[in-house]
Amino acid sequence: MLPVVWLDDAITDLTTVITFVASENPSAARRLKTRLEAAPLPLTEHPYLYPLGRVPGTRELVAHPNYIIVYRVSSERIEVVNVLHARQEYPLS
């Protein structure tokens, strides 16, 4: 079983998303945070469960209709790289 590690950029992305949602609806922000943090947990046993990402070496998990979690698998761990809004341009050109 590989551990899931959130990289600094992913933590920043998550904080930005939750802060934005909380400014309009704190209750929804709490639910979304719980959902986004829980979404990668099945990867510990099934790291290749989701399709290849747009950036080589990554995979993309649709954690919510509006949010995608970008992650990569190494021999030692699963790294959550980014949390993106589904309409966000990614990768940046």
Number of C-alpha atoms within 10 A of each C-alpha: 11 16 14 20 14 18 14 12 13 20 15 14 17 22 14 13 18 20 16 13 17 15 9 10 12 14 10 13 18 14 11 20 17 11 13 19 13 11 16 23 14 11 20 14 11 12 21 13 12 15 11 16 16 12 12 8 11 17 22 23 19 19 18 14 8 11 19 21 25 24 27 20 17 10 6 10 16 22 20 23 21 20 25 20 17 14 9 11 9 11 8 5 4
